[in-house]
Amino acid sequence: MTDFTTARPFRHDQVERWDGETDVAIIGFGAAGACAAIEAAGAGARVTLFESGSGSGGASALSGGEIYLGGGGGTDAQRAAGFEDSTEALEAYLMMAGGPDADAVKVALYARESLNHYQWLRDQGVPYKGTFLPGKIIEPAEDDTLIWSGSEAAWPFSETARPAARGHTIQFMGWGGGRKLVDILEARVRALGVDIQTDARALSLIADAAGRVTGVVVRIDNQPRFVRAQRGVVLATGGFCMNQDMLRRYTPQTMRLNDPIGENDNGSGILMGMGAGGDAIHMDEFFTTCPWIIPESLVKGIFVNERGQRFINEDCYHGRVSRTMLDQPGDRVFLLVDNAIFERPLDLARIEIAAVGETWEEVERELAMPEGTLAHTVHTFNRYAAEGQDPIYRKALEWLKPLNEAPFAALELNIRTSFFSFFTLGGLNTRPSGEVLDRAGEPIPGLYAAGRTTSGLPRWGHGYSSGLSLADCTFFGRMAGRAVASAQPT
Ligand SMILES: Cc1cc2nc3c(=O)[nH]c(=O)nc-3n(C[C@H](O)[C@H](O)[C@H](O)COP(=O)(O)OP(=O)(O)OC[C@H]3O[C@@H](n4cnc5c(N)ncnc54)[C@H](O)[C@@H]3O)c2cc1C
């Protein structure tokens, strides 16, 4: 039997027989693939969706179903909660969140269209209760649907973009509304008559001598099937946090972490895209977080590294703080708390008490740090905090408090043993239309991609905010579906 590889496309002129034919082949039935299918089928194209699992889902179904939305004066939920969110503020925030190489074109389009996208989601049947839950939240414990989900109110973001809560979670009781989100999208996909093939793994793209992608080889019933895609193929297979070889090559920092989160993030779509000549960018970027902000009183503590030095304003998004922990020397950072704010961290976080003392000097000694390091950091912090200031990292007043009530403790977050969940943010370089670009910046005919197979709105681990991935998957999945449906058939 012929060996098929993600590393290069199968040659079109070597296909002996076509087992199937469609206008649009979509690979992967998570949020990005589903949204691409809805738009492509809605535009009248014949769409076939191939999913290697036994049903829809992917990481999307494991998620909190939270989507980053706003701008244009605000969604109804934002306005009801008193946020007059402007498109300019949303755009400015997304540019910061995207890091030094944010995709300005995608950001501007998303900021402009975010309210319409919210309406589109509602039109598909996604419910939003419209109630706002203030404070530091990972996902609502009940069925509220608006939360602060990033670093909007924290320095330096708050200085550039007027803060607004933008994390819109699907109405769902408790954590994990992603399954409901995907079920709703799947119902639309089915209603539009999309041909859904499950237990169908894409093995290789098919391309002609000129490099145009003309189809895909899919394994069904343990047999390779050659599927002709007249208008194009959309890669929506998620990221690569579960592919050890890719992590080692492209994202070695994650080798220190033990908890990839996803369903089937094997990187196959990225590899197929690269094999067809696609450029993959920001492959070293990833989201990571240890859920240290629960209970939220801990946010009033301060982090120090193994040298006793503070390194961030702790009121930033928990993922930004967690990502910055990996930049510190050694594997351990310590969250310093006093008696007034101490509460037991979540068991899930695997955070241990490393030292306790009646003075900060005692805590410092117990951690075997050189004299005057940690203690100096805390005393300096306390002196300014007592005046309502944090001139070094500008932590907001709401979370600022001197750590002066004994006993004191250092809680250890260990990169190698605490729960640092992660998923990848690097992927294929695409236009807002989902067209995959080669290294010269030219589109590869017939090839599109969306979701975590691409490097999209979220592309910088230090700026990631909850809801950005699904915002990108759902919106740019739609854009890819529209574009491929209107491509010239070959
Ligand atoms: C626990 C958890 C909570 C999260 N919460 C949020 C949140 O609230 N908001 C947010 O924005 N982000 C969240 N994320 C991240 C977000 O869920 C993902 O980044 C996003 O869902 C990725 O969507 P996708 O469509 O690109 O990929 P996926 O949803 O992973 O879908 C890809 C699909 O492709 C299939 N596939 C893979 N390879 C092949 C192949 N070769 N052939 C055929 N099929 C293939 C997979 O089986 C999978 O079903 C969370 C992630 C996790 C794990």
The ligand as a Gaussian input file, in Angstrom:
#p B3LYP/6-31G(d) Opt

LIG

0 1
 C      -10.265000      22.834000      28.814000
 C      -10.168000      23.913000      27.773000
 C      -10.864000      25.105000      27.963000
 C      -10.787000      26.114000      26.998000
 N      -11.582000      27.222000      27.138000
 C      -11.580000      28.149000      26.151000
 C      -12.515000      29.221000      26.175000
 O      -13.410000      29.286000      27.018000
 N      -12.422000      30.170000      25.200000
 C      -11.489000      30.086000      24.194000
 O      -11.440000      30.971000      23.349000
 N      -10.645000      29.043000      24.119000
 C      -10.690000      28.069000      25.048000
 N       -9.864000      26.993000      24.938000
 C       -9.056000      26.864000      23.719000
 C       -9.978000      26.505000      22.550000
 O      -10.964000      25.592000      23.004000
 C       -9.239000      25.879000      21.379000
 O       -8.066000      26.605000      21.087000
 C      -10.165000      25.864000      20.151000
 O      -11.374000      25.232000      20.506000
 C       -9.543000      25.175000      18.962000
 O      -10.551000      24.992000      17.989000
 P      -10.217000      24.360000      16.564000
 O      -11.494000      24.311000      15.827000
 O       -9.074000      25.059000      15.961000
 O       -9.701000      22.887000      16.913000
 P      -10.460000      21.685000      17.623000
 O      -11.668000      22.130000      18.330000
 O       -9.453000      20.938000      18.410000
 O      -10.962000      20.804000      16.399000
 C      -10.043000      20.132000      15.569000
 C      -10.651000      18.816000      15.130000
 O       -9.846000      18.268000      14.090000
 C       -9.776000      16.862000      14.254000
 N       -8.589000      16.378000      13.548000
 C       -7.288000      16.508000      13.898000
 N       -6.496000      15.970000      12.962000
 C       -7.305000      15.486000      11.989000
 C       -7.069000      14.830000      10.749000
 N       -5.833000      14.586000      10.295000
 N       -8.142000      14.455000      10.003000
 C       -9.410000      14.706000      10.428000
 N       -9.679000      15.334000      11.593000
 C       -8.637000      15.735000      12.356000
 C       -9.729000      16.682000      15.749000
 O      -10.127000      15.374000      16.115000
 C      -10.693000      17.764000      16.229000
 O      -12.002000      17.272000      16.363000
 C       -9.954000      25.952000      25.868000
 C       -9.261000      24.751000      25.671000
 C       -9.399000      23.726000      26.590000
 C       -8.741000      22.410000      26.307000

